[in-house]
Amino acid sequence: MTKNIAQLWNGDFAPVEHSGTLNQTLKKLEFLMYDNLEKLEKSLSPAQKEMLEKYNDHNSEYISITNQQSFCDGFSLATKIVAEALLFPSK
């Protein structure tokens, strides 16, 4: 257990890197997103492309923050469940 926590702390263990890599639905959606983005960019003026780039930057930042918060919330919940199981075992 300590090894996993140390790896997580040191950045050696990054479960998010493998998140969804085997999920075909996510792979398909990723392809569709980039395909549609490429088509959209071809139809935009330079000013519109700049606006879209700003939107994408803000969207990426938002997603990053919500993903981090979700991870922290899940980790906290899992820790509480484990603590409860260890402190109050069922009879």
TIMI-2910 file (N, C-alpha, C, CB; in pm, 1 decimal, decimal comma, always signed):
<rs>
+----------+----------+----------+----------+----------+----------+----------+----------+----------+----------+----------+----------+------+
!      n_x !      n_y !      n_z !     ca_x !     ca_y !     ca_z !      c_x !      c_y !      c_z !     cb_x !     cb_y !     cb_z ! resn !
+----------+----------+----------+----------+----------+----------+----------+----------+----------+----------+----------+----------+------+
!    +82,3 !   -119,4 !     +0,0 !     +0,0 !     +0,0 !     +0,0 !    +86,4 !   +125,4 !     +0,0 !    -93,5 !     +0,0 !   +120,3 !  Met !
!   +189,0 !   +129,7 !    +82,6 !   +276,1 !   +246,3 !    +89,7 !   +343,3 !   +271,5 !    -44,0 !   +381,1 !   +228,3 !   +198,8 !  Thr !
!   +379,6 !   +165,1 !   -115,2 !   +444,5 !   +179,0 !   -244,8 !   +352,8 !   +252,9 !   -342,9 !   +483,2 !    +40,6 !   -300,9 !  Lys !
!   +225,4 !   +217,1 !   -346,7 !   +130,8 !   +284,4 !   -436,5 !   +113,3 !   +431,1 !   -401,4 !     -4,1 !   +214,7 !   -432,4 !  Asn !
!   +105,6 !   +462,4 !   -273,5 !    +89,7 !   +601,1 !   -231,1 !   +213,8 !   +681,0 !   -268,6 !    +63,7 !   +609,4 !    -79,1 !  Ile !
!   +332,2 !   +624,6 !   -248,7 !   +457,1 !   +692,4 !   -285,0 !   +464,7 !   +713,2 !   -436,2 !   +579,2 !   +611,2 !   -236,1 !  Ala !
!   +424,9 !   +613,2 !   -512,8 !   +425,8 !   +626,5 !   -658,1 !   +328,4 !   +735,3 !   -702,6 !   +390,3 !   +492,6 !   -724,7 !  Gln !
!   +213,6 !   +741,5 !   -640,4 !   +115,1 !   +843,8 !   -672,0 !   +172,0 !   +982,3 !   -639,8 !    -16,2 !   +819,1 !   -594,0 !  Leu !
!   +232,4 !   +995,7 !   -523,8 !   +290,5 !  +1122,5 !   -481,7 !   +402,4 !  +1167,6 !   -576,4 !   +344,1 !  +1110,7 !   -339,2 !  Trp !
!   +487,0 !  +1075,4 !   -616,9 !   +602,0 !  +1107,5 !   -702,5 !   +565,5 !  +1122,4 !   -849,9 !   +707,1 !  +1000,7 !   -688,2 !  Asn !
!   +441,8 !  +1093,0 !   -883,4 !   +399,5 !  +1105,2 !  -1022,4 !   +434,8 !   +984,6 !  -1106,6 !   +460,1 !  +1226,8 !  -1083,1 !  Gly !
!   +482,8 !   +877,9 !  -1042,5 !   +517,9 !   +755,8 !  -1115,7 !   +395,0 !   +673,1 !  -1149,5 !   +615,4 !   +671,8 !  -1034,7 !  Asp !
!   +290,6 !   +693,2 !  -1074,7 !   +166,5 !   +617,7 !  -1091,3 !    +59,6 !   +716,8 !  -1134,4 !   +125,1 !   +542,0 !   -958,7 !  Phe !
!    +23,7 !   +711,9 !  -1259,8 !    -73,1 !   +808,4 !  -1312,4 !   -187,0 !   +734,0 !  -1380,2 !     -5,7 !   +906,8 !  -1411,7 !  Ala !
!   -287,6 !   +692,9 !  -1303,5 !   -397,7 !   +616,7 !  -1362,0 !   -472,9 !   +691,1 !  -1470,7 !   -493,3 !   +577,2 !  -1255,2 !  Pro !
!   -469,6 !   +823,7 !  -1468,8 !   -542,1 !   +902,2 !  -1568,5 !   -483,0 !   +882,2 !  -1708,3 !   -539,8 !  +1051,1 !  -1530,9 !  Val !
!   -354,5 !   +845,8 !  -1716,7 !   -291,3 !   +823,2 !  -1846,8 !   -353,7 !   +705,0 !  -1919,5 !   -141,6 !   +800,0 !  -1829,6 !  Glu !
!   -406,4 !   +611,3 !  -1844,5 !   -463,8 !   +490,6 !  -1903,4 !   -615,9 !   +491,9 !  -1902,5 !   -413,9 !   +368,9 !  -1830,1 !  His !
!   -671,8 !   +600,5 !  -1853,4 !   -816,1 !   +610,4 !  -1842,2 !   -881,7 !   +607,6 !  -1979,5 !   -854,9 !   +737,2 !  -1767,7 !  Ser !
!   -965,9 !   +509,7 !  -2000,9 !  -1042,0 !   +501,9 !  -2124,4 !   -967,4 !   +447,4 !  -2244,1 !  -1091,8 !   +633,9 !  -2157,4 !  Gly !
!   -842,9 !   +401,4 !  -2226,5 !   -766,4 !   +356,0 !  -2343,1 !   -826,9 !   +231,6 !  -2407,5 !   -622,7 !   +327,8 !  -2303,1 !  Thr !
!   -901,2 !   +154,7 !  -2332,3 !   -963,7 !    +35,0 !  -2387,7 !  -1112,0 !    +54,8 !  -2416,3 !   -945,4 !    -81,2 !  -2293,1 !  Leu !
!  -1162,4 !   +173,8 !  -2390,0 !  -1303,5 !   +202,5 !  -2408,8 !  -1327,3 !   +248,4 !  -2552,9 !  -1351,8 !   +309,9 !  -2307,7 !  Asn !
!  -1392,0 !   +163,4 !  -2630,1 !  -1414,9 !   +192,1 !  -2771,8 !  -1507,3 !   +312,4 !  -2792,8 !  -1473,7 !    +69,9 !  -2840,4 !  Gln !
!  -1602,0 !   +333,0 !  -2704,2 !  -1691,7 !   +447,5 !  -2715,2 !  -1613,1 !   +577,5 !  -2702,7 !  -1801,8 !   +440,8 !  -2607,8 !  Thr !
!  -1521,7 !   +583,4 !  -2606,1 !  -1439,9 !   +703,5 !  -2589,8 !  -1348,5 !   +724,7 !  -2709,8 !  -1356,8 !   +694,3 !  -2461,9 !  Leu !
!  -1291,9 !   +618,3 !  -2761,6 !  -1205,5 !   +629,5 !  -2879,6 !  -1283,5 !   +686,2 !  -2998,4 !  -1145,4 !   +491,8 !  -2916,0 !  Lys !
!  -1405,0 !   +637,8 !  -3017,4 !  -1487,6 !   +684,4 !  -3128,2 !  -1524,2 !   +831,3 !  -3110,4 !  -1614,5 !   +599,2 !  -3140,1 !  Lys !
!  -1561,0 !   +869,0 !  -2987,6 !  -1595,5 !  +1008,6 !  -2960,7 !  -1475,2 !  +1100,7 !  -2980,6 !  -1649,4 !  +1023,3 !  -2818,3 !  Leu !
!  -1359,1 !  +1054,8 !  -2939,7 !  -1238,0 !  +1135,7 !  -2958,6 !  -1212,4 !  +1158,2 !  -3108,2 !  -1115,1 !  +1066,6 !  -2892,2 !  Glu !
!  -1226,4 !  +1052,9 !  -3186,2 !  -1208,4 !  +1065,9 !  -3331,0 !  -1308,4 !  +1165,4 !  -3389,1 !  -1223,7 !   +928,9 !  -3399,8 !  Phe !
!  -1435,1 !  +1152,9 !  -3350,7 !  -1538,5 !  +1242,1 !  -3401,8 !  -1514,0 !  +1387,5 !  -3361,4 !  -1674,8 !  +1197,2 !  -3352,3 !  Leu !
!  -1469,4 !  +1407,5 !  -3238,1 !  -1441,1 !  +1543,2 !  -3191,8 !  -1332,3 !  +1607,9 !  -3276,4 !  -1399,5 !  +1541,9 !  -3044,4 !  Met !
!  -1222,1 !  +1537,0 !  -3296,7 !  -1111,3 !  +1595,2 !  -3372,5 !  -1144,7 !  +1609,0 !  -3520,5 !   -986,1 !  +1510,5 !  -3355,9 !  Tyr !
!  -1222,0 !  +1516,2 !  -3572,5 !  -1262,9 !  +1524,5 !  -3712,6 !  -1351,3 !  +1647,8 !  -3733,9 !  -1338,1 !  +1395,3 !  -3755,6 !  Asp !
!  -1448,1 !  +1667,0 !  -3646,3 !  -1537,4 !  +1782,2 !  -3657,2 !  -1464,6 !  +1913,5 !  -3629,5 !  -1654,5 !  +1766,9 !  -3561,0 !  Asn !
!  -1370,2 !  +1912,0 !  -3536,6 !  -1292,2 !  +2031,6 !  -3509,9 !  -1211,0 !  +2071,9 !  -3632,9 !  -1199,8 !  +2009,1 !  -3390,0 !  Leu !
!  -1151,8 !  +1975,1 !  -3697,6 !  -1073,8 !  +2002,7 !  -3819,1 !  -1163,0 !  +2063,5 !  -3927,8 !  -1006,8 !  +1872,8 !  -3871,3 !  Glu !
!  -1281,0 !  +2007,9 !  -3947,3 !  -1374,5 !  +2060,9 !  -4047,3 !  -1418,8 !  +2202,7 !  -4011,4 !  -1497,4 !  +1968,9 !  -4059,8 !  Lys !
!  -1447,1 !  +2225,3 !  -3883,5 !  -1490,3 !  +2357,2 !  -3838,2 !  -1380,3 !  +2460,7 !  -3859,6 !  -1530,5 !  +2352,5 !  -3690,4 !  Leu !
!  -1258,3 !  +2426,6 !  -3823,5 !  -1147,2 !  +2521,0 !  -3837,1 !  -1126,1 !  +2563,8 !  -3982,2 !  -1019,1 !  +2459,2 !  -3782,4 !  Glu !
!  -1149,9 !  +2474,7 !  -4075,2 !  -1133,0 !  +2507,2 !  -4217,4 !  -1234,0 !  +2612,0 !  -4263,7 !  -1146,9 !  +2380,8 !  -4302,5 !  Lys !
!  -1347,6 !  +2619,6 !  -4196,0 !  -1453,6 !  +2711,7 !  -4238,2 !  -1450,3 !  +2846,2 !  -4166,2 !  -1587,4 !  +2647,7 !  -4216,2 !  Ser !
!  -1357,4 !  +2864,1 !  -4071,8 !  -1355,7 !  +2985,7 !  -3990,9 !  -1256,7 !  +3088,9 !  -4043,2 !  -1322,6 !  +2951,8 !  -3847,5 !  Leu !
!  -1288,9 !  +3213,7 !  -4014,2 !  -1196,5 !  +3323,1 !  -4044,4 !  -1084,8 !  +3320,2 !  -3938,9 !  -1271,2 !  +3463,2 !  -4045,9 !  Ser !
!   -974,4 !  +3392,2 !  -3963,1 !   -867,4 !  +3396,5 !  -3862,1 !   -915,2 !  +3445,2 !  -3725,0 !   -755,5 !  +3486,3 !  -3910,3 !  Pro !
!  -1001,6 !  +3545,9 !  -3722,3 !  -1053,6 !  +3596,5 !  -3594,4 !  -1138,8 !  +3490,2 !  -3524,4 !  -1136,9 !  +3725,0 !  -3616,8 !  Ala !
!  -1218,7 !  +3419,5 !  -3602,2 !  -1301,9 !  +3313,8 !  -3544,1 !  -1215,8 !  +3197,6 !  -3494,7 !  -1404,7 !  +3263,5 !  -3647,2 !  Gln !
!  -1108,4 !  +3167,0 !  -3566,7 !  -1016,8 !  +3060,3 !  -3523,3 !   -952,3 !  +3096,6 !  -3390,2 !   -907,7 !  +3034,9 !  -3630,2 !  Lys !
!   -916,6 !  +3223,9 !  -3375,8 !   -857,0 !  +3269,6 !  -3250,3 !   -957,4 !  +3257,0 !  -3135,9 !   -808,7 !  +3415,5 !  -3263,2 !  Glu !
!  -1082,1 !  +3293,3 !  -3161,2 !  -1187,1 !  +3281,5 !  -3060,2 !  -1209,6 !  +3134,7 !  -3023,3 !  -1318,5 !  +3344,8 !  -3111,2 !  Met !
!  -1210,2 !  +3047,0 !  -3123,7 !  -1227,2 !  +2904,3 !  -3098,1 !  -1109,6 !  +2849,2 !  -3016,9 !  -1241,2 !  +2827,5 !  -3230,5 !  Leu !
!   -989,8 !  +2895,3 !  -3046,6 !   -871,8 !  +2850,4 !  -2972,6 !   -881,2 !  +2892,0 !  -2825,7 !   -743,3 !  +2907,4 !  -3036,2 !  Glu !
!   -926,4 !  +3014,0 !  -2800,2 !   -945,6 !  +3059,8 !  -2662,2 !  -1051,6 !  +2975,0 !  -2591,5 !   -986,2 !  +3209,1 !  -2659,7 !  Lys !
!  -1160,5 !  +2947,0 !  -2663,5 !  -1266,1 !  +2862,4 !  -2607,0 !  -1209,6 !  +2725,0 !  -2571,3 !  -1384,2 !  +2848,1 !  -2706,6 !  Tyr !
!  -1134,6 !  +2665,8 !  -2662,9 !  -1076,2 !  +2533,3 !  -2638,7 !   -979,0 !  +2535,8 !  -2520,9 !  -1004,1 !  +2483,1 !  -2764,6 !  Asn !
!   -900,4 !  +2642,8 !  -2508,5 !   -808,1 !  +2654,1 !  -2395,4 !   -883,7 !  +2659,3 !  -2263,1 !   -720,1 !  +2778,9 !  -2410,4 !  Asp !
!   -989,3 !  +2741,7 !  -2258,9 !  -1067,9 !  +2752,7 !  -2135,6 !  -1141,4 !  +2622,2 !  -2105,4 !  -1168,4 !  +2868,5 !  -2146,4 !  His !
!  -1190,4 !  +2557,6 !  -2208,6 !  -1259,9 !  +2430,4 !  -2190,9 !  -1163,7 !  +2323,8 !  -2137,3 !  -1322,5 !  +2384,1 !  -2324,4 !  Asn !
!  -1043,1 !  +2320,1 !  -2191,3 !   -942,4 !  +2223,5 !  -2144,0 !   -906,5 !  +2248,1 !  -1998,2 !   -815,8 !  +2230,9 !  -2230,6 !  Ser !
!   -892,3 !  +2375,0 !  -1961,8 !   -861,1 !  +2409,2 !  -1822,8 !   -975,9 !  +2367,1 !  -1729,9 !   -833,8 !  +2561,1 !  -1809,3 !  Glu !
!  -1098,0 !  +2393,8 !  -1772,9 !  -1215,8 !  +2355,2 !  -1695,1 !  -1220,9 !  +2203,4 !  -1675,4 !  -1344,3 !  +2404,1 !  -1764,6 !  Tyr !
!  -1200,7 !  +2130,1 !  -1783,0 !  -1203,4 !  +1983,4 !  -1775,8 !  -1093,0 !  +1931,5 !  -1684,9 !  -1189,1 !  +1922,0 !  -1916,1 !  Ile !
!   -974,9 !  +1990,7 !  -1694,4 !   -863,4 !  +1949,7 !  -1609,8 !   -895,3 !  +1969,7 !  -1461,8 !   -737,6 !  +2027,5 !  -1647,2 !  Ser !
!   -952,3 !  +2084,9 !  -1429,4 !   -986,2 !  +2113,9 !  -1289,7 !  -1095,9 !  +2020,9 !  -1239,4 !  -1030,4 !  +2259,9 !  -1274,5 !  Ile !
!  -1199,9 !  +1997,9 !  -1320,4 !  -1308,7 !  +1909,1 !  -1275,0 !  -1261,4 !  +1764,6 !  -1264,6 !  -1428,9 !  +1917,7 !  -1371,1 !  Thr !
!  -1170,8 !  +1721,6 !  -1354,3 !  -1115,2 !  +1585,9 !  -1343,4 !  -1035,0 !  +1570,2 !  -1215,0 !  -1026,5 !  +1553,7 !  -1464,9 !  Asn !
!   -954,0 !  +1671,6 !  -1183,4 !   -875,1 !  +1666,4 !  -1060,8 !   -967,0 !  +1661,5 !   -938,8 !   -780,5 !  +1787,9 !  -1052,0 !  Gln !
!  -1071,8 !  +1743,7 !   -939,8 !  -1164,3 !  +1745,2 !   -826,7 !  -1236,5 !  +1611,3 !   -814,0 !  -1266,0 !  +1859,2 !   -842,2 !  Gln !
!  -1275,6 !  +1552,3 !   -925,4 !  -1341,4 !  +1421,6 !   -922,6 !  -1248,9 !  +1315,2 !   -865,7 !  -1387,2 !  +1381,6 !  -1063,2 !  Ser !
!  -1122,5 !  +1319,6 !   -904,6 !  -1024,7 !  +1224,2 !   -851,6 !  -1011,8 !  +1241,5 !   -700,4 !   -886,9 !  +1242,8 !   -920,3 !  Phe !
!   -997,5 !  +1366,9 !   -655,6 !   -984,1 !  +1393,2 !   -512,2 !  -1108,0 !  +1348,2 !   -435,2 !   -958,8 !  +1542,0 !   -487,9 !  Cys !
!  -1225,0 !  +1376,6 !   -490,3 !  -1349,5 !  +1334,6 !   -424,7 !  -1358,1 !  +1182,3 !   -416,3 !  -1471,7 !  +1390,3 !   -500,3 !  Asp !
!  -1324,3 !  +1114,8 !   -524,7 !  -1327,7 !   +968,2 !   -525,9 !  -1226,3 !   +908,0 !   -430,2 !  -1302,3 !   +916,2 !   -666,1 !  Gly !
!  -1107,2 !   +965,3 !   -429,1 !  -1002,9 !   +917,0 !   -338,5 !  -1046,1 !   +935,2 !   -193,4 !   -869,7 !   +990,8 !   -364,5 !  Phe !
!  -1104,4 !  +1051,4 !   -163,7 !  -1151,7 !  +1079,2 !    -28,7 !  -1261,5 !   +981,2 !    +12,8 !  -1203,0 !  +1223,1 !    -19,3 !  Ser !
!  -1355,5 !   +957,3 !    -77,4 !  -1463,9 !   +863,3 !    -47,8 !  -1409,2 !   +722,0 !    -25,0 !  -1566,8 !   +862,5 !   -162,5 !  Leu !
!  -1317,6 !   +679,8 !   -110,0 !  -1259,2 !   +545,7 !    -94,6 !  -1185,8 !   +533,9 !    +38,9 !  -1162,5 !   +514,9 !   -211,3 !  Ala !
!  -1115,5 !   +639,0 !    +77,5 !  -1043,8 !   +637,9 !   +205,1 !  -1141,6 !   +627,3 !   +321,7 !   -957,4 !   +764,4 !   +219,5 !  Thr !
!  -1251,9 !   +700,2 !   +313,3 !  -1353,1 !   +692,9 !   +419,5 !  -1414,2 !   +552,6 !   +427,9 !  -1464,0 !   +797,6 !   +395,3 !  Lys !
!  -1438,2 !   +490,3 !   +313,8 !  -1495,4 !   +354,7 !   +311,6 !  -1399,0 !   +255,4 !   +374,9 !  -1528,6 !   +311,5 !   +166,9 !  Ile !
!  -1271,4 !   +265,9 !   +338,4 !  -1170,9 !   +175,0 !   +394,4 !  -1158,2 !   +197,4 !   +544,7 !  -1033,6 !   +195,1 !   +325,2 !  Val !
!  -1153,4 !   +324,0 !   +587,8 !  -1143,0 !   +353,8 !   +730,5 !  -1262,9 !   +298,1 !   +806,1 !  -1131,6 !   +505,2 !   +753,3 !  Ala !
!  -1380,6 !   +316,2 !   +750,6 !  -1501,4 !   +264,9 !   +815,1 !  -1498,1 !   +112,4 !   +824,0 !  -1626,5 !   +310,7 !   +738,4 !  Glu !
!  -1452,7 !    +47,9 !   +718,0 !  -1446,0 !    -98,1 !   +718,0 !  -1345,2 !   -148,3 !   +821,7 !  -1408,4 !   -149,8 !   +578,1 !  Ala !
!  -1235,1 !    -76,7 !   +839,0 !  -1133,1 !   -118,0 !   +935,1 !  -1172,5 !    -84,9 !  +1079,5 !  -1000,5 !    -51,4 !   +901,3 !  Leu !
!  -1238,1 !    +28,8 !  +1098,8 !  -1273,1 !    +71,8 !  +1234,5 !  -1401,7 !     +7,2 !  +1286,8 !  -1287,5 !   +222,1 !  +1237,9 !  Leu !
!  -1492,5 !    -21,8 !  +1194,9 !  -1622,9 !    -76,1 !  +1235,1 !  -1655,6 !   -200,7 !  +1153,5 !  -1734,3 !    +30,0 !  +1217,7 !  Phe !
!  -1579,4 !   -308,0 !  +1171,6 !  -1607,1 !   -429,4 !  +1093,2 !  -1745,1 !   -486,1 !  +1125,5 !  -1499,4 !   -536,0 !  +1119,6 !  Pro !
!  -1807,6 !   -543,4 !  +1025,2 !  -1941,3 !   -601,8 !  +1048,6 !  -1927,6 !   -724,7 !  +1135,2 !  -2012,0 !   -637,9 !   +914,7 !  Ser !
!  -2031,4 !   -751,8 !  +1210,0 !  -2027,1 !   -863,5 !  +1303,9 !  -2088,1 !   -985,8 !  +1246,7 !  -2095,7 !   -828,9 !  +1431,0 !  Lys !
+----------+----------+----------+----------+----------+----------+----------+----------+----------+----------+----------+----------+------+
</rs>
